Amino acid sequence: VLESDDKIDDLNDNLYEDMAALMEKDPASVRRALHFIMIGRNLERIADLANNIAEDTIYLKQGKEVRHHFETT
């Protein structure tokens, strides 16, 4: 979960850039593109919340603080 968070952030950033380019190219697509941007933002937020749960679980189970600087083993 912790390692996947950066991937989700990157996917959301790419989606935003793609939708911004689409809206510039085809103004009729603005409404649809904005919906996709909001979906991406909400999925990214869900991933952030899952990440927070994983960090809390690691802390409770192992006593390790992994927020903002996780290590892979």
Secondary structure, 3 states (H helix, E strand, C coil): CCCHHHHHHHHHHHHHHHHHHHHHHCHHHHHHHHHHHHHHHHHHHHHHHHHHHHHHHHHHHHCCCCCCCCCCC
